[in-house]
Amino acid sequence: MYYDVFNGDADGIIALLQLRLAEPKASQLVTGVKRDIKLVEKLAIEKDDTLTILDISMAKNMDGLEAALESGASVFYADHHQAGDIPQHDALDAHIDLDANVCTALIIDQLLDGQFHLWAITAAYGDNLIAKADELADRQGLTSEQKEQLKELGTLINYNGYGAKVEDLHYHPADLYQALLKYESPFDAIADEGSPYYTLQQAYQQDMDKALAIDAQYRSEKLGLFELPNNAASRRISGVYGNLLANQAPDSAHAVLTENADGTYTVSLRAPLSNKQGAGDICSQFETGGGRAAAAGINALAKEHVEAFISAVENHYS
């Protein structure tokens, strides 16, 4: 059996999109909300199964990966998150790049020699690698209007991945992937009035307007912290809202705290765009935290630990 295992955000969806446009394959799709990253261990792998794993931390999936390899499966793994010690195994084809200006879709783009380069640029925009995406778009000779279109599409696909559960989302990530698979170019998706682009565009604006009406809970030269209420709109907008804040004030870190049903907070942390390091290290200090250098999060931060979180961010970037 073939398994395609991928993060439910723009980077994971578009990484797989490029691969399957290049090499169509019937597979079992394994994905979920953006923070649902321990996906490999959920599978009942058998000998001769083939896994493609995209945009989820190898370190977080090591038990499942090692079990799959021991079962006799072949694994292709591409990612830009924390990897840990990569297993040395003949059946593992690993492509890991932790550069803060690389996303998984760009890794796949390189492996495919740019076959679906416009989709890779869209993913880079969606993963908030704005400067990198602009650079690649300029090399392609895209107009300012075309760049804005790809940026919006990438942002909308990424927006759809955020939520505490799949029911929070407008599309299940597997369904969104399959809906986009019929478009060889992102501009084809934008040109089709029946594509998910238009559904997500309207929903995004409604959720963003609610977030923008909320004042900062804490602000200093080093950090802006915003608290969103416990509802589906907040969970959907939290990540792309953090990206928006980061782009508005590139020399500051930004944290978006969304209240959970149990009184804890889900945290989205963005490192300063002018100093894209440290976010993963900061969040990893807290239970249920992790991520990469430029963007990271905590799934359940107790309210009594918010001050410690603020101090950790301030101290790191001081």
Secondary structure, DSSP 8 states (H G I E B T S, - for coil): -EEEEE-SSHHHHHHHHHHHHHS----EEE--STT----GGGS---TT-EEEEESS-TGGGHHHHHHHHHTT-EEEEEESS---S----TTEEEEE---TT--HHHHHHHHTTTTTHHHHHHHHHHTT-HHHHHHHHHHTT--HHHHHHHHHHHHHHHHHT-SSSGGGSSS-HHHHHHHHTT-SSHHHHHH-TTSHHHHHHHHHHHHHHHHHTS--SEE-SSEEEEEE-SSHHHHHHHHHHHHHHHHHSTTSEEEEEEE-TTS-EEEEEE--TTS---HHHHHHTSTTEEE-SSEEEEEEE-GGGHHHHHHHHHHHT-
